[in-house]
Structures are given as C-alpha cells and as structure tokens.
Amino acid sequence: MALKALADLRHLIAEVGADAALAVQIGRIPMETVATALGTSEAAARRYVNSYRHT
C-alpha cells in the first residue's frame, strides 16, 4: 500500500511540475520568482524547471 501511495505521489509531482514548468516557459511565472522560491540562482532554477519539461 505504501508503494502505491508513493507511485501516486510521484505521478502527481510530475504532472504539477510539468504544469509549473510550462507556466514559467510562457512567462506567467518569472524565473527570478522561481529562483527566489527555491532559494537558488536563476541558472539552477532554470535547470530544475527544465528537468520537469523533459519528463
């Protein structure tokens, strides 16, 4: 049962991550805002966001 919950959570994270990455890509969320929220540089935030665009 725990593995099913984990699989469901991973699927949800991938979906939400892809939606958020698209919002960043089309300019609805500025990369500066993402970087600040993640507590990292814009370059690192961009790599993080891009990882969701290619899943």
Helices and strands as residue ranges (DSSP letters): H 2-25, H 31-38, H 42-53
